[in-house]
Amino acid sequence: MIEPVKLANFFATFFSAAAVILFGALYALLFAYSRTRNMPRLMALAYAAYAVLFISVIVLANVANLFGSLFWMSVAILMLAGYLAAPHAIWHLCVNTHAATHHDGFDGHQPSTPLDCSNPETFQQPCKEKTP
């Protein structure tokens, strides 16, 4: 059984949980803005936000007594891995989906030509309207 959070740790628990939400959102926002606007300098800020998120999760797990259980430790590790990997996966999904819908003769399948997922121009191409 996990020991409940001590009353003395209430504010640390509250602020670290809020920091997890805030810096997780900031990491995703900076990551997406850096990729869509092709501003690699913002990627360093995105990873700095992730570092603060990482520290916040460690503090939260420590004050909430989650390090005593292997299950809750693995949940915290999976959460950190998910926060790190999700923006990358979503970016590649958006780039590939957007490029596939603008491929001439689109039939719902992936294009036969390989896509350059590192190029933000692939994602920002205007839609080609089909005229009758």
Number of C-alpha atoms within 10 A of each C-alpha: 5 11 9 10 14 11 9 9 13 13 11 17 21 11 14 22 17 15 20 23 14 14 20 21 17 19 24 20 13 19 23 19 16 19 19 16 12 15 12 13 9 17 18 13 16 23 17 15 23 22 15 18 27 23 15 22 20 20 18 23 19 17 19 19 17 21 16 14 11 10 11 15 17 13 12 19 15 12 14 18 12 12 18 18 11 12 16 14 11 12 19 16 13 14 20 19 16 17 21 20 17 16 17 9 9 11 10 10 10 15 18 8 8 8 14 14 16 13 13 16 16 18 20 13 11 10 11 10 7 5 4 3
